[in-house]
């Protein structure tokens, strides 16, 4: 069974930092890309960042570029999101999402339950 | 960045009725359109990928159609568990973007 479990969320002041973790199991971690997708309270979904299975491709939304860093540890089957210079608008539930690619298609097929980040003074 | 616009914002229907949800892209995305369902307090769940392919375990009452810029998610006969928010998403290009969602509520 595929599982993704996020942790590391919490309350942080504007300008502060936080590191999110996503522990995975049930699939060949090194072969899959991973994403972070966030959802502000009562709002829609926003893609944040992507890292490929090889870590050769790393992408960020413009809204977090230069402040957030995605990484992965294939030995630990985990992906991370280092968030610096946090702003009020970064307040959201952060989901870890598997990016499964078959022979002809890719899709966000498994989502964790999310970890809540609250940026407030 | 590709903008996805979903309509209507809210759909009020009764169990057993059919539902038609629309998603329009700001440019041609061929068939690279996905649909997700989200219930309160839960993570989104993949329903449809690449316009019309049902994800594993998704009932046949869910179907998708369209191409280019206009796409539709159809629920043939609403079950009580189908009342939720539905999001479309494109995978034609990065950044991946989502529509703002359509809420299907009980009338």
gemmi code that builds the backbone of each chain (N, CA, C; Angstrom):
import gemmi

chains = {
    "A": [
        ("UNK", (0.840, -1.199, 0.000), (0.000, 0.000, 0.000), (0.875, 1.248, 0.000)),
        ("UNK", (0.591, 2.114, -0.946), (1.347, 3.369, -1.029), (0.938, 4.303, 0.104)),
        ("UNK", (1.921, 4.837, 0.808), (1.649, 5.795, 1.878), (2.622, 6.953, 1.797)),
        ("UNK", (2.105, 8.142, 2.068), (2.924, 9.349, 2.185), (2.480, 10.047, 3.461)),
        ("UNK", (3.422, 10.309, 4.346), (3.105, 10.901, 5.646), (3.961, 12.144, 5.852)),
        ("UNK", (3.288, 13.280, 5.900), (3.978, 14.556, 6.082), (4.145, 14.881, 7.565)),
        ("UNK", (5.159, 15.647, 7.849), (5.386, 16.137, 9.212), (6.203, 17.418, 9.132)),
        ("UNK", (6.291, 18.104, 10.278), (7.143, 19.286, 10.341), (6.408, 20.607, 10.319)),
        ("UNK", (5.106, 20.576, 10.124), (4.343, 21.819, 10.108), (4.249, 22.424, 11.504)),
        ("UNK", (3.763, 23.651, 11.550), (3.609, 24.319, 12.836), (3.423, 25.804, 12.677)),
        ("UNK", (3.478, 26.505, 13.798), (3.335, 27.965, 13.816), (4.710, 28.610, 13.752)),
        ("UNK", (4.873, 29.535, 12.845), (6.157, 30.226, 12.692), (5.887, 31.695, 12.406)),
        ("UNK", (6.784, 32.542, 12.867), (6.633, 33.981, 12.632), (7.040, 34.353, 11.213)),
        ("UNK", (6.484, 35.433, 10.696), (6.927, 35.903, 9.378), (8.436, 36.100, 9.354)),
        ("UNK", (9.046, 35.657, 8.256), (10.493, 35.713, 8.134), (11.194, 34.482, 8.644)),
        ("UNK", (10.462, 33.615, 9.308), (11.040, 32.409, 9.887), (11.191, 31.279, 8.887)),
        ("UNK", (11.671, 30.142, 9.405), (11.931, 28.966, 8.576), (11.258, 27.741, 9.163)),
        ("UNK", (11.040, 26.783, 8.283), (10.433, 25.513, 8.676), (10.882, 24.473, 7.669)),
        ("UNK", (11.053, 23.242, 8.124), (11.409, 22.156, 7.218), (10.343, 21.076, 7.291)),
        ("UNK", (9.702, 20.833, 6.156), (8.707, 19.779, 6.070), (9.359, 18.483, 5.597)),
        ("UNK", (8.842, 17.368, 6.115), (9.311, 16.050, 5.695), (8.132, 15.229, 5.208)),
        ("UNK", (8.421, 14.308, 4.296), (7.406, 13.389, 3.798), (8.036, 12.004, 3.737)),
        ("UNK", (7.576, 11.131, 4.605), (8.061, 9.752, 4.626), (7.137, 8.896, 3.784)),
        ("UNK", (7.727, 8.106, 2.898), (6.912, 7.312, 1.988), (7.183, 5.823, 2.150)),
        ("UNK", (6.250, 5.021, 1.683), (6.412, 3.565, 1.694), (5.466, 2.955, 0.675)),
        ("UNK", (5.730, 1.710, 0.318), (4.815, 0.983, -0.547), (5.087, 1.106, -2.032)),
        ("UNK", (6.169, 1.773, -2.411), (6.506, 1.872, -3.828), (8.010, 2.094, -3.977)),
        ("UNK", (8.498, 1.968, -5.201), (9.918, 2.157, -5.481), (10.208, 3.653, -5.508)),
        ("UNK", (10.649, 4.167, -4.377), (10.784, 5.612, -4.186), (11.678, 6.254, -5.238)),
        ("UNK", (12.809, 5.657, -5.500), (13.799, 6.288, -6.375), (13.294, 6.458, -7.805)),
        ("UNK", (12.270, 5.738, -8.193), (11.759, 5.784, -9.565), (10.670, 6.822, -9.783)),
        ("UNK", (10.265, 7.481, -8.720), (9.120, 8.384, -8.816), (9.463, 9.821, -8.471)),
        ("UNK", (8.855, 10.734, -9.208), (8.945, 12.130, -8.839), (7.979, 12.425, -7.692)),
        ("UNK", (8.270, 13.482, -6.953), (7.432, 13.903, -5.835), (7.161, 15.402, -5.946)),
        ("UNK", (5.997, 15.766, -5.477), (5.592, 17.167, -5.479), (5.159, 17.604, -4.088)),
        ("UNK", (5.195, 18.914, -3.885), (4.492, 19.540, -2.768), (3.394, 20.417, -3.373)),
        ("UNK", (2.203, 20.231, -2.861), (1.030, 21.018, -3.272), (0.428, 21.592, -1.997)),
        ("UNK", (0.037, 22.851, -2.018), (-0.518, 23.449, -0.803), (-1.939, 23.948, -1.010)),
        ("UNK", (-2.610, 24.120, 0.099), (-3.996, 24.587, 0.076), (-4.205, 25.524, 1.258)),
        ("UNK", (-4.353, 26.798, 0.957), (-4.639, 27.777, 2.002), (-6.023, 27.490, 2.579)),
        ("UNK", (-6.258, 27.887, 3.820), (-7.546, 27.593, 4.468), (-8.737, 28.066, 3.640)),
        ("UNK", (-9.618, 27.142, 3.309), (-10.820, 27.476, 2.547), (-10.587, 27.799, 1.085)),
        ("UNK", (-9.378, 27.563, 0.593), (-9.040, 27.919, -0.787), (-8.759, 26.682, -1.629)),
        ("UNK", (-8.330, 26.909, -2.860), (-8.044, 25.835, -3.791), (-6.627, 25.317, -3.677)),
        ("UNK", (-6.253, 24.492, -4.643), (-4.957, 23.829, -4.647), (-3.935, 24.628, -5.443)),
        ("UNK", (-2.716, 24.667, -4.918), (-1.616, 25.362, -5.589), (-0.391, 24.460, -5.584)),
        ("UNK", (0.114, 24.141, -6.765), (1.358, 23.383, -6.865), (2.522, 24.256, -6.402)),
        ("UNK", (3.436, 23.642, -5.625), (4.542, 24.397, -5.033), (5.900, 23.996, -5.628)),
        ("UNK", (6.173, 22.687, -5.688), (7.512, 22.260, -6.095), (7.489, 20.807, -6.549)),
        ("UNK", (8.489, 20.462, -7.382), (8.625, 19.104, -7.930), (10.091, 18.713, -7.922)),
        ("UNK", (10.331, 17.424, -7.623), (11.670, 16.868, -7.761), (11.538, 15.527, -8.461)),
        ("UNK", (12.339, 15.302, -9.468), (12.271, 14.061, -10.236), (12.920, 12.916, -9.466)),
        ("UNK", (12.706, 11.711, -9.988), (13.265, 10.536, -9.346), (14.773, 10.565, -9.260)),
        ("UNK", (15.389, 11.180, -10.214), (16.845, 11.270, -10.246), (17.388, 12.516, -9.581)),
        ("UNK", (16.497, 13.387, -9.133), (16.836, 14.725, -8.610), (17.441, 15.629, -9.679)),
        ("UNK", (17.410, 15.192, -10.936), (17.981, 16.032, -12.005), (17.078, 17.199, -12.353)),
        ("UNK", (15.786, 17.002, -12.138), (14.837, 18.073, -12.437), (14.200, 18.544, -11.143)),
        ("UNK", (14.349, 19.833, -10.874), (13.746, 20.461, -9.695), (13.052, 21.726, -10.177)),
        ("UNK", (11.809, 21.888, -9.790), (10.995, 23.015, -10.248), (10.270, 23.652, -9.066)),
        ("UNK", (10.026, 24.952, -9.204), (9.327, 25.687, -8.154), (8.277, 26.609, -8.766)),
        ("UNK", (7.215, 26.835, -8.014), (6.277, 27.884, -8.371), (6.976, 29.230, -8.177)),
        ("UNK", (6.596, 30.212, -8.980), (7.208, 31.537, -8.857), (7.016, 32.115, -7.459)),
        ("UNK", (5.900, 31.766, -6.839), (5.572, 32.328, -5.531), (6.531, 31.894, -4.419)),
        ("UNK", (7.299, 30.821, -4.653), (8.207, 30.325, -3.611), (9.659, 30.267, -4.083)),
        ("UNK", (9.892, 30.554, -5.347), (11.241, 30.449, -5.900), (12.202, 31.358, -5.142)),
        ("UNK", (13.351, 30.809, -4.784), (14.343, 31.570, -4.039), (14.154, 31.505, -2.532)),
        ("UNK", (13.017, 30.991, -2.073), (12.747, 30.896, -0.634), (12.621, 29.442, -0.180)),
        ("UNK", (12.089, 28.581, -1.046), (11.870, 27.179, -0.698), (12.887, 26.314, -1.457)),
        ("UNK", (13.274, 25.191, -0.824), (14.180, 24.236, -1.457), (13.646, 22.827, -1.239)),
        ("UNK", (13.455, 22.107, -2.332), (13.005, 20.716, -2.258), (14.223, 19.796, -2.365)),
        ("UNK", (14.173, 18.683, -1.655), (15.259, 17.699, -1.736), (14.677, 16.322, -1.420)),
        ("UNK", (15.468, 15.310, -1.678), (15.023, 13.952, -1.389), (16.178, 13.123, -0.897)),
        ("UNK", (15.867, 12.081, -0.129), (16.857, 11.133, 0.373), (16.338, 9.750, 0.001)),
        ("UNK", (16.894, 9.175, -1.049), (16.415, 7.887, -1.525), (16.668, 6.772, -0.516)),
        ("UNK", (17.681, 6.910, 0.317), (17.965, 5.891, 1.333), (16.890, 5.888, 2.415)),
        ("UNK", (16.316, 7.059, 2.668), (15.268, 7.205, 3.689), (13.865, 7.201, 3.093)),
        ("UNK", (13.755, 7.085, 1.766), (12.451, 7.138, 1.084), (11.669, 8.381, 1.490)),
        ("UNK", (12.362, 9.490, 1.552), (11.744, 10.718, 2.047), (12.045, 11.906, 1.147)),
        ("UNK", (11.137, 12.841, 1.169), (11.315, 14.105, 0.453), (11.101, 15.232, 1.454)),
        ("UNK", (11.768, 16.343, 1.203), (11.763, 17.449, 2.159), (11.452, 18.763, 1.456)),
        ("UNK", (10.959, 19.709, 2.239), (10.760, 21.064, 1.727), (11.274, 22.037, 2.783)),
        ("UNK", (12.407, 22.652, 2.490), (12.961, 23.682, 3.369), (12.337, 25.014, 2.986)),
        ("UNK", (11.673, 25.637, 3.939), (10.949, 26.875, 3.669), (11.585, 28.006, 4.487)),
        ("UNK", (12.131, 28.975, 3.804), (12.760, 30.133, 4.451), (11.980, 31.397, 4.113)),
        ("UNK", (12.257, 32.436, 4.865), (11.636, 33.751, 4.627), (10.124, 33.616, 4.479)),
        ("UNK", (9.520, 32.929, 5.404), (8.093, 32.643, 5.309), (7.251, 33.904, 5.428)),
        ("UNK", (6.162, 33.896, 4.679), (5.238, 35.033, 4.635), (3.851, 34.582, 5.092)),
        ("UNK", (3.028, 35.544, 5.419), (1.655, 35.214, 5.826), (0.955, 34.355, 4.776)),
        ("UNK", (1.193, 34.682, 3.507), (0.503, 33.979, 2.417), (1.001, 32.555, 2.197)),
        ("UNK", (2.009, 32.134, 2.941), (2.459, 30.744, 2.873), (1.648, 29.848, 3.811)),
        ("UNK", (0.784, 30.455, 4.598), (-0.067, 29.679, 5.490), (-0.956, 28.740, 4.685)),
        ("UNK", (-0.854, 27.452, 4.945), (-1.578, 26.451, 4.155), (-1.350, 25.062, 4.709)),
        ("UNK", (-2.163, 24.153, 4.218), (-1.940, 22.730, 4.421), (-1.048, 22.267, 3.274)),
        ("UNK", (0.068, 21.678, 3.598), (1.030, 21.255, 2.577), (0.924, 19.743, 2.384)),
        ("UNK", (0.629, 19.368, 1.132), (0.498, 17.957, 0.778), (1.747, 17.481, 0.037)),
        ("UNK", (2.168, 16.276, 0.366), (3.187, 15.562, -0.385), (2.451, 14.669, -1.382)),
        ("UNK", (2.853, 14.713, -2.654), (2.094, 14.043, -3.705), (3.024, 13.272, -4.636)),
        ("UNK", (2.726, 12.012, -4.846), (3.518, 11.222, -5.786), (3.149, 11.586, -7.224)),
        ("UNK", (4.161, 11.710, -8.063), (3.977, 11.995, -9.481), (4.311, 10.713, -10.225)),
        ("UNK", (3.287, 9.901, -10.441), (3.506, 8.608, -11.089), (3.487, 8.778, -12.597)),
        ("UNK", (4.495, 8.226, -13.262), (4.532, 8.251, -14.725), (4.530, 6.831, -15.261)),
        ("UNK", (3.493, 6.505, -16.038), (3.452, 5.224, -16.716), (4.076, 5.360, -18.091)),
        ("UNK", (3.713, 4.477, -18.994), (4.333, 4.504, -20.322), (3.917, 5.728, -21.131)),
        ("UNK", (2.692, 6.206, -20.917), (2.212, 7.322, -21.736), (1.656, 8.477, -20.925)),
        ("UNK", (1.702, 8.387, -19.624), (1.002, 9.396, -18.829), (1.657, 9.599, -17.482)),
        ("UNK", (1.511, 10.804, -16.964), (1.930, 11.100, -15.588), (0.717, 11.652, -14.838)),
        ("UNK", (0.664, 11.377, -13.555), (-0.445, 11.923, -12.769), (-0.079, 11.952, -11.288)),
        ("UNK", (-0.759, 12.867, -10.567), (-0.617, 12.974, -9.115), (-1.541, 11.918, -8.512)),
        ("UNK", (-1.024, 10.729, -8.293), (-1.936, 9.645, -7.978), (-2.101, 9.340, -6.496)),
        ("UNK", (-1.105, 9.671, -5.672), (-1.245, 9.451, -4.232), (-0.871, 10.714, -3.486)),
        ("UNK", (-1.712, 11.072, -2.524), (-1.530, 12.276, -1.731), (-1.435, 11.891, -0.256)),
        ("UNK", (-0.553, 12.588, 0.477), (-0.562, 12.446, 1.922), (-1.739, 13.190, 2.517)),
        ("UNK", (-1.838, 13.182, 3.836), (-2.933, 13.872, 4.529), (-2.599, 15.325, 4.823)),
        ("UNK", (-1.360, 15.710, 4.613), (-0.999, 17.114, 4.748), (-0.452, 17.475, 6.120)),
        ("UNK", (0.340, 18.540, 6.140), (0.847, 19.116, 7.382), (0.599, 20.615, 7.325)),
        ("UNK", (0.078, 21.162, 8.410), (-0.369, 22.555, 8.426), (0.758, 23.497, 8.819)),
        ("UNK", (0.971, 24.483, 7.990), (1.935, 25.543, 8.257), (1.167, 26.833, 8.479)),
        ("UNK", (1.400, 27.461, 9.612), (0.749, 28.728, 9.934), (1.825, 29.783, 10.156)),
        ("UNK", (1.788, 30.824, 9.348), (2.748, 31.916, 9.476), (2.007, 33.108, 10.064)),
        ("UNK", (2.386, 33.456, 11.283), (1.681, 34.537, 11.977), (2.535, 35.059, 13.116)),
        ("UNK", (2.395, 36.338, 13.380), (3.115, 36.940, 14.502), (2.239, 36.944, 15.745)),
    ],
    "B": [
        ("UNK", (1.951, 30.814, -17.749), (1.215, 29.895, -16.891), (-0.188, 29.677, -17.472)),
        ("UNK", (-0.593, 28.413, -17.497), (-1.913, 28.079, -18.029), (-2.966, 28.253, -16.930)),
        ("UNK", (-3.998, 29.016, -17.258), (-5.082, 29.259, -16.307), (-6.243, 28.329, -16.646)),
        ("UNK", (-6.739, 27.661, -15.628), (-7.905, 26.790, -15.777), (-9.093, 27.435, -15.074)),
        ("UNK", (-10.209, 27.557, -15.787), (-11.407, 28.172, -15.239), (-12.521, 27.140, -15.183)),
        ("UNK", (-13.007, 26.868, -13.976), (-14.051, 25.870, -13.800), (-15.416, 26.543, -13.664)),
        ("UNK", (-16.430, 25.881, -14.180), (-17.796, 26.362, -14.035), (-18.754, 25.181, -13.922)),
        ("UNK", (-19.851, 25.373, -13.184), (-20.119, 26.549, -12.348), (-19.310, 26.486, -11.057)),
        ("UNK", (-19.408, 27.511, -10.240), (-18.731, 27.486, -8.964), (-19.361, 26.497, -8.004)),
        ("UNK", (-20.679, 26.443, -8.047), (-21.433, 25.522, -7.204), (-22.547, 24.900, -8.032)),
        ("UNK", (-22.760, 23.608, -7.791), (-23.808, 22.864, -8.476), (-24.677, 22.247, -7.384)),
        ("UNK", (-25.961, 22.594, -7.370), (-26.885, 22.060, -6.364), (-27.775, 21.020, -7.016)),
        ("UNK", (-27.600, 19.787, -6.594), (-28.305, 18.676, -7.230), (-28.777, 17.680, -6.178)),
        ("UNK", (-29.652, 16.812, -6.588), (-30.171, 15.762, -5.705), (-29.529, 14.431, -6.045)),
        ("UNK", (-29.423, 13.544, -5.071), (-28.911, 12.196, -5.377), (-29.724, 11.568, -6.501)),
        ("UNK", (-29.017, 10.891, -7.399), (-29.655, 10.272, -8.544), (-29.614, 11.132, -9.792)),
        ("UNK", (-29.431, 12.430, -9.627), (-29.321, 13.322, -10.788), (-27.921, 13.229, -11.385)),
        ("UNK", (-27.825, 13.669, -12.633), (-26.533, 13.725, -13.303), (-25.883, 15.086, -13.086)),
        ("UNK", (-24.557, 15.100, -13.132), (-23.808, 16.341, -12.949), (-22.835, 16.529, -14.102)),
        ("UNK", (-22.743, 17.778, -14.573), (-21.800, 18.119, -15.636), (-20.959, 19.297, -15.165)),
        ("UNK", (-19.658, 19.063, -15.045), (-18.716, 20.081, -14.587), (-17.795, 20.438, -15.742)),
        ("UNK", (-17.501, 21.716, -15.873), (-16.683, 22.185, -16.987), (-15.360, 22.760, -16.515)),
        ("UNK", (-14.369, 22.649, -17.376), (-13.043, 23.210, -17.127), (-12.528, 23.743, -18.458)),
        ("UNK", (-12.170, 25.013, -18.469), (-11.653, 25.639, -19.692), (-10.221, 26.101, -19.456)),
        ("UNK", (-9.338, 25.761, -20.393), (-7.935, 26.148, -20.305), (-7.667, 27.402, -21.121)),
        ("UNK", (-6.700, 28.193, -20.672), (-6.373, 29.452, -21.343), (-5.601, 29.245, -22.644)),
        ("UNK", (-5.131, 28.025, -22.883), (-4.504, 27.680, -24.146), (-4.683, 26.184, -24.394)),
        ("UNK", (-4.377, 25.750, -25.611), (-4.524, 24.346, -25.979), (-3.629, 23.459, -25.108)),
        ("UNK", (-4.241, 22.531, -24.398), (-3.467, 21.586, -23.573), (-3.659, 20.150, -24.080)),
        ("UNK", (-4.073, 20.022, -25.324), (-4.380, 18.739, -25.974), (-5.309, 17.934, -25.064)),
        ("UNK", (-4.818, 16.813, -24.548), (-5.685, 15.995, -23.678), (-5.124, 15.875, -22.255)),
        ("UNK", (-4.161, 16.738, -21.894), (-3.448, 16.618, -20.622), (-4.209, 17.261, -19.467)),
        ("UNK", (-5.410, 16.750, -19.219), (-6.278, 17.312, -18.208), (-6.687, 16.219, -17.221)),
        ("UNK", (-6.612, 16.545, -15.926), (-6.933, 15.595, -14.872), (-8.031, 16.167, -13.984)),
        ("UNK", (-8.737, 15.290, -13.292), (-9.790, 15.687, -12.354), (-9.537, 15.025, -10.996)),
        ("UNK", (-9.792, 15.814, -9.931), (-9.649, 15.324, -8.567), (-10.932, 15.640, -7.797)),
        ("UNK", (-11.200, 14.804, -6.804), (-12.321, 15.010, -5.903), (-11.760, 15.264, -4.508)),
        ("UNK", (-12.317, 16.244, -3.804), (-11.884, 16.490, -2.436), (-13.099, 16.633, -1.522)),
        ("UNK", (-13.119, 15.825, -0.483), (-14.155, 15.914, 0.538), (-13.605, 16.668, 1.738)),
        ("UNK", (-14.486, 17.264, 2.544), (-14.023, 18.049, 3.697), (-13.100, 17.251, 4.597)),
        ("UNK", (-11.968, 17.866, 4.933), (-11.026, 17.227, 5.838), (-10.197, 16.123, 5.230)),
        ("UNK", (-10.311, 15.932, 3.919), (-9.561, 14.878, 3.247), (-8.656, 15.452, 2.170)),
        ("UNK", (-7.643, 14.660, 1.821), (-6.789, 15.028, 0.707), (-7.536, 14.814, -0.609)),
        ("UNK", (-7.138, 15.509, -1.649), (-7.734, 15.245, -2.961), (-7.479, 13.803, -3.398)),
        ("UNK", (-8.400, 13.314, -4.221), (-8.289, 11.954, -4.763), (-8.347, 12.046, -6.278)),
        ("UNK", (-7.423, 11.384, -6.948), (-7.406, 11.376, -8.404), (-8.605, 10.592, -8.931)),
        ("UNK", (-9.371, 11.232, -9.840), (-10.509, 10.564, -10.474), (-10.189, 10.153, -11.914)),
        ("UNK", (-9.745, 11.141, -12.681), (-9.579, 11.006, -14.143), (-8.226, 11.582, -14.525)),
        ("UNK", (-7.496, 10.892, -15.395), (-6.269, 11.466, -15.942), (-6.313, 11.443, -17.457)),
        ("UNK", (-5.604, 12.383, -18.051), (-5.555, 12.518, -19.505), (-6.951, 12.483, -20.120)),
        ("UNK", (-7.782, 13.371, -19.618), (-9.133, 13.670, -20.100), (-10.168, 12.605, -19.766)),
        ("UNK", (-9.852, 11.329, -20.017), (-10.932, 10.348, -19.976), (-10.579, 9.018, -19.319)),
        ("UNK", (-9.404, 8.893, -18.754), (-8.983, 7.633, -18.144), (-9.302, 7.625, -16.652)),
        ("UNK", (-10.148, 6.704, -16.239), (-10.460, 6.616, -14.810), (-9.281, 6.038, -14.053)),
        ("UNK", (-9.005, 6.632, -12.895), (-7.956, 6.117, -12.027), (-8.421, 4.813, -11.385)),
        ("UNK", (-7.498, 4.103, -10.802), (-7.788, 2.823, -10.172), (-8.885, 2.965, -9.117)),
        ("UNK", (-9.914, 2.120, -9.228), (-10.963, 2.095, -8.214), (-12.061, 3.119, -8.385)),
        ("UNK", (-11.982, 3.947, -9.419), (-13.001, 4.984, -9.631), (-14.200, 4.377, -10.355)),
        ("UNK", (-15.407, 4.585, -9.834), (-16.600, 3.978, -10.437), (-16.874, 4.492, -11.846)),
        ("UNK", (-17.573, 3.671, -12.601), (-17.850, 3.996, -14.001), (-18.820, 5.154, -14.171)),
        ("UNK", (-19.485, 5.579, -13.097), (-20.398, 6.724, -13.224), (-19.621, 8.033, -13.445)),
        ("UNK", (-18.322, 8.014, -13.202), (-17.467, 9.172, -13.481), (-16.864, 9.021, -14.883)),
        ("UNK", (-17.031, 10.040, -15.698), (-16.416, 10.008, -17.019), (-15.928, 11.400, -17.395)),
        ("UNK", (-14.916, 11.434, -18.225), (-14.360, 12.700, -18.663), (-14.294, 12.771, -20.171)),
        ("UNK", (-14.392, 13.990, -20.692), (-14.320, 14.172, -22.134), (-13.731, 15.537, -22.439)),
        ("UNK", (-13.458, 15.765, -23.734), (-12.944, 17.055, -24.163), (-11.602, 16.960, -24.842)),
        ("UNK", (-11.137, 18.091, -25.294), (-9.807, 18.194, -25.880), (-9.507, 19.662, -26.147)),
        ("UNK", (-8.222, 19.964, -26.276), (-7.849, 21.338, -26.583), (-7.982, 22.262, -25.385)),
        ("UNK", (-9.065, 23.009, -25.338), (-9.269, 23.953, -24.232), (-10.524, 23.688, -23.417)),
        ("UNK", (-11.400, 22.822, -23.865), (-12.675, 22.615, -23.174), (-12.851, 21.158, -22.758)),
        ("UNK", (-13.112, 20.990, -21.452), (-13.178, 19.664, -20.873), (-14.389, 19.546, -19.953)),
        ("UNK", (-14.863, 18.315, -19.811), (-16.046, 18.065, -19.002), (-15.855, 16.830, -18.139)),
        ("UNK", (-16.283, 16.942, -16.885), (-16.403, 15.781, -16.003), (-17.889, 15.529, -15.831)),
        ("UNK", (-18.300, 14.317, -16.094), (-19.705, 13.951, -15.962), (-19.859, 12.874, -14.902)),
        ("UNK", (-20.811, 13.094, -14.017), (-21.194, 12.066, -13.041), (-22.604, 11.647, -13.439)),
        ("UNK", (-22.760, 10.419, -13.847), (-24.016, 10.013, -14.493), (-25.201, 10.031, -13.531)),
        ("UNK", (-25.000, 9.591, -12.314), (-26.060, 9.541, -11.321), (-25.422, 9.708, -9.940)),
        ("UNK", (-25.688, 10.829, -9.317), (-24.976, 11.171, -8.091), (-25.332, 10.235, -6.932)),
        ("UNK", (-24.279, 9.716, -6.306), (-24.416, 8.958, -5.065), (-24.149, 9.920, -3.894)),
        ("UNK", (-24.652, 9.602, -2.706), (-24.431, 10.498, -1.555), (-22.957, 10.835, -1.322)),
        ("UNK", (-22.063, 9.905, -1.614), (-20.633, 10.128, -1.370), (-19.969, 11.011, -2.445)),
        ("UNK", (-20.725, 11.378, -3.485), (-20.147, 12.188, -4.558), (-20.220, 13.689, -4.292)),
        ("UNK", (-20.922, 14.079, -3.245), (-21.030, 15.505, -2.946), (-19.713, 15.962, -2.324)),
        ("UNK", (-19.047, 16.835, -3.059), (-17.660, 17.184, -2.752), (-17.247, 18.349, -3.647)),
        ("UNK", (-15.983, 18.733, -3.548), (-15.410, 19.733, -4.446), (-14.548, 19.012, -5.478)),
        ("UNK", (-14.668, 19.455, -6.718), (-13.932, 18.845, -7.821), (-12.994, 19.875, -8.442)),
        ("UNK", (-11.750, 19.446, -8.654), (-10.732, 20.310, -9.250), (-10.225, 19.694, -10.550)),
        ("UNK", (-10.020, 20.536, -11.552), (-9.291, 20.087, -12.728), (-7.846, 20.559, -12.607)),
        ("UNK", (-6.958, 19.898, -13.312), (-5.531, 20.222, -13.287), (-4.947, 19.905, -14.650)),
        ("UNK", (-3.996, 20.728, -15.098), (-3.337, 20.437, -16.380), (-1.916, 19.960, -16.142)),
        ("UNK", (-1.486, 19.021, -16.995), (-0.099, 18.549, -16.938), (0.607, 18.791, -18.281)),
        ("UNK", (0.076, 19.767, -19.041), (0.696, 20.092, -20.339), (2.036, 20.772, -20.142)),
        ("UNK", (2.113, 21.615, -19.122), (3.354, 22.347, -18.896), (3.502, 22.683, -17.416)),
        ("UNK", (4.722, 23.062, -17.034), (5.003, 23.561, -15.698), (4.910, 25.079, -15.714)),
        ("UNK", (4.369, 25.678, -14.674), (3.904, 25.051, -13.443), (2.585, 24.323, -13.647)),
        ("UNK", (2.442, 23.198, -12.968), (1.151, 22.540, -12.970), (0.147, 23.497, -12.316)),
        ("UNK", (-1.032, 23.610, -12.912), (-2.028, 24.521, -12.365), (-3.365, 23.797, -12.203)),
        ("UNK", (-4.140, 24.304, -11.262), (-5.444, 23.760, -10.936), (-6.523, 24.798, -11.214)),
        ("UNK", (-7.713, 24.322, -11.502), (-8.859, 25.203, -11.517), (-9.233, 25.575, -10.092)),
        ("UNK", (-10.161, 26.512, -9.961), (-10.535, 27.012, -8.644), (-11.525, 26.095, -7.928)),
        ("UNK", (-12.032, 25.096, -8.630), (-12.914, 24.112, -8.018), (-14.391, 24.348, -8.292)),
        ("UNK", (-15.128, 23.249, -8.352), (-16.592, 23.271, -8.418), (-17.127, 22.462, -7.252)),
        ("UNK", (-17.969, 23.081, -6.457), (-18.571, 22.383, -5.340), (-19.896, 21.770, -5.791)),
        ("UNK", (-20.031, 20.468, -5.589), (-21.291, 19.786, -5.861), (-21.969, 19.559, -4.514)),
        ("UNK", (-23.077, 20.255, -4.312), (-23.755, 20.194, -3.028), (-25.144, 19.593, -3.160)),
        ("UNK", (-25.648, 19.111, -2.036), (-26.970, 18.497, -2.024), (-28.049, 19.573, -2.046)),
        ("UNK", (-28.946, 19.425, -2.997), (-30.051, 20.383, -3.131), (-31.130, 20.117, -2.087)),
    ],
}
model = gemmi.Model(1)
for chain_id, residues in chains.items():
    chain = gemmi.Chain(chain_id)
    for i, (resn, *xyz) in enumerate(residues, 1):
        res = gemmi.Residue()
        res.name, res.seqid = resn, gemmi.SeqId(i, " ")
        for name, pos in zip(("N", "CA", "C"), xyz):
            atom = gemmi.Atom()
            atom.name, atom.element = name, gemmi.Element(name[0])
            atom.pos, atom.b_iso = gemmi.Position(*pos), 0.0
            res.add_atom(atom)
        chain.add_residue(res)
    model.add_chain(chain)
structure = gemmi.Structure()
structure.add_model(model)
structure.setup_entities()
